[in-house]
Amino acid sequence: MGIWLGPNGIEVEALVMNDRPCLRITRLVGGKRTLVADCADVREVSRYVDLAELVMADDDERQRFGHVTA
């Protein structure tokens, strides 16, 4: 669907869980990705990350933000 990157290893991924849309927030810590929250909408995501700091993921942005490529 879509992945957005933020500072400090934050990654927000749009996905479907149990036939419902979900925004999964994870953080890269010590080389391992850990779950922060599964959110039902963008308002919930804003509790965990400043939405203005998120950028759409591509290879250049993944490198710039220090995210590990899959």
PASEBA-1860 file (N, C-alpha, C; in nm, 3 decimals):
! residues 70
1> MGIWLGPN> 0.083/-0.118/0.000/0.000/0.000/0.000/0.088/0.125/0.000 ~ 0.143/0.161/0.116/0.229/0.276/0.123/0.310/0.276/0.250 ~ 0.429/0.334/0.243/0.516/0.344/0.359/0.568/0.486/0.368 ~ 0.561/0.543/0.488/0.613/0.676/0.514/0.721/0.665/0.620 ~ 0.824/0.745/0.606/0.938/0.743/0.698/0.942/0.871/0.780 ~ 0.991/0.857/0.901/1.009/0.972/0.988/1.144/0.963/1.057 ~ 1.176/1.065/1.133/1.303/1.066/1.205/1.308/0.958/1.313 ~ 1.428/0.929/1.359/1.449/0.834/1.468/1.400/0.693/1.436
9> GIEVEALV> 1.407/0.654/1.307/1.373/0.518/1.270/1.224/0.488/1.261 ~ 1.141/0.591/1.266/0.996/0.570/1.258/0.956/0.533/1.116 ~ 0.867/0.434/1.106/0.811/0.394/0.978/0.662/0.371/0.997 ~ 0.582/0.428/0.908/0.437/0.412/0.912/0.397/0.339/0.784 ~ 0.332/0.226/0.799/0.294/0.145/0.684/0.143/0.129/0.680 ~ 0.084/0.158/0.565/-0.059/0.136/0.545/-0.080/-0.008/0.502 ~ -0.164/-0.080/0.574/-0.190/-0.219/0.542/-0.332/-0.256/0.580 ~ -0.371/-0.379/0.551/-0.504/-0.428/0.586/-0.487/-0.545/0.682
17> MNDRPCLR> -0.557/-0.535/0.795/-0.556/-0.642/0.895/-0.700/-0.679/0.926 ~ -0.732/-0.807/0.915/-0.868/-0.854/0.941/-0.971/-0.777/0.858 ~ -0.938/-0.755/0.731/-1.025/-0.686/0.636/-1.051/-0.539/0.672 ~ -0.966/-0.480/0.754/-0.980/-0.338/0.790/-0.848/-0.265/0.765 ~ -0.856/-0.140/0.719/-0.733/-0.064/0.699/-0.666/-0.036/0.833 ~ -0.534/-0.034/0.830/-0.456/-0.013/0.952/-0.330/0.066/0.916 ~ -0.288/0.150/1.005/-0.161/0.220/0.990/-0.069/0.170/1.100 ~ 0.032/0.092/1.062/0.123/0.032/1.159/0.246/0.121/1.175
25> ITRLVGGK> 0.274/0.157/1.299/0.392/0.238/1.331/0.496/0.147/1.394 ~ 0.616/0.150/1.337/0.728/0.076/1.393/0.847/0.170/1.407 ~ 0.944/0.128/1.487/1.066/0.207/1.507/1.185/0.114/1.498 ~ 1.289/0.159/1.429/1.413/0.084/1.418/1.498/0.114/1.540 ~ 1.524/0.010/1.621/1.602/0.025/1.743/1.710/-0.083/1.744 ~ 1.835/-0.041/1.744/1.944/-0.138/1.748/1.943/-0.235/1.632 ~ 1.902/-0.188/1.515/1.899/-0.273/1.397/1.777/-0.362/1.387 ~ 1.686/-0.355/1.485/1.564/-0.437/1.484/1.442/-0.346/1.482
33> RTLVADCA> 1.341/-0.386/1.406/1.219/-0.309/1.395/1.123/-0.353/1.505 ~ 1.075/-0.259/1.586/0.983/-0.292/1.694/0.849/-0.221/1.672 ~ 0.742/-0.286/1.710/0.608/-0.231/1.694/0.585/-0.120/1.796 ~ 0.536/-0.007/1.749/0.499/0.103/1.836/0.348/0.100/1.857 ~ 0.272/0.094/1.746/0.125/0.093/1.755/0.064/0.054/1.623 ~ -0.056/0.000/1.629/-0.141/-0.019/1.513/-0.256/0.081/1.529 ~ -0.271/0.168/1.430/-0.368/0.278/1.440/-0.478/0.262/1.337 ~ -0.599/0.304/1.375/-0.714/0.295/1.286/-0.719/0.412/1.188
41> DVREVSRY> -0.659/0.526/1.227/-0.666/0.643/1.139/-0.546/0.735/1.164 ~ -0.536/0.837/1.081/-0.423/0.930/1.086/-0.420/1.007/1.218 ~ -0.535/1.037/1.272/-0.540/1.108/1.401/-0.467/1.029/1.509 ~ -0.486/0.898/1.509/-0.414/0.815/1.606/-0.264/0.818/1.580 ~ -0.224/0.813/1.453/-0.082/0.818/1.418/-0.019/0.945/1.474 ~ -0.092/1.055/1.469/-0.037/1.184/1.514/-0.006/1.185/1.663 ~ -0.057/1.090/1.738/-0.022/1.079/1.880/0.122/1.031/1.900 ~ 0.174/0.962/1.798/0.305/0.899/1.809/0.414/0.968/1.727
49> VDLAELVM> 0.374/1.041/1.621/0.473/1.101/1.533/0.415/1.230/1.474 ~ 0.502/1.329/1.454/0.462/1.453/1.389/0.439/1.425/1.241 ~ 0.316/1.435/1.197/0.282/1.402/1.059/0.358/1.486/0.958 ~ 0.394/1.607/0.994/0.466/1.697/0.903/0.607/1.646/0.874 ~ 0.659/1.556/0.957/0.794/1.504/0.938/0.798/1.377/0.854 ~ 0.682/1.322/0.820/0.678/1.198/0.742/0.697/1.227/0.594 ~ 0.773/1.139/0.528/0.793/1.147/0.383/0.765/1.010/0.324 ~ 0.716/1.008/0.201/0.690/0.882/0.132/0.822/0.808/0.110
57> ADDDERQR> 0.820/0.680/0.137/0.943/0.601/0.127/0.979/0.571/-0.017 ~ 1.105/0.595/-0.050/1.168/0.545/-0.171/1.312/0.516/-0.130 ~ 1.392/0.461/-0.218/1.527/0.421/-0.180/1.610/0.539/-0.127 ~ 1.598/0.657/-0.190/1.674/0.773/-0.146/1.632/0.817/-0.006 ~ 1.502/0.821/0.017/1.452/0.863/0.149/1.488/0.759/0.256 ~ 1.482/0.630/0.221/1.518/0.527/0.319/1.663/0.545/0.363 ~ 1.750/0.577/0.268/1.890/0.597/0.301/1.907/0.725/0.382 ~ 1.840/0.832/0.343/1.853/0.961/0.411/1.806/0.950/0.557
65> FGHVTA> 1.700/0.874/0.580/1.648/0.861/0.715/1.713/0.748/0.793 ~ 1.806/0.675/0.728/1.879/0.570/0.799/1.801/0.442/0.817 ~ 1.702/0.417/0.731/1.623/0.295/0.740/1.692/0.184/0.661 ~ 1.676/0.065/0.711/1.735/-0.052/0.645/1.644/-0.091/0.529 ~ 1.701/-0.112/0.411/1.621/-0.157/0.298/1.595/-0.305/0.309 ~ 1.477/-0.346/0.264/1.438/-0.487/0.274/1.504/-0.570/0.166
END
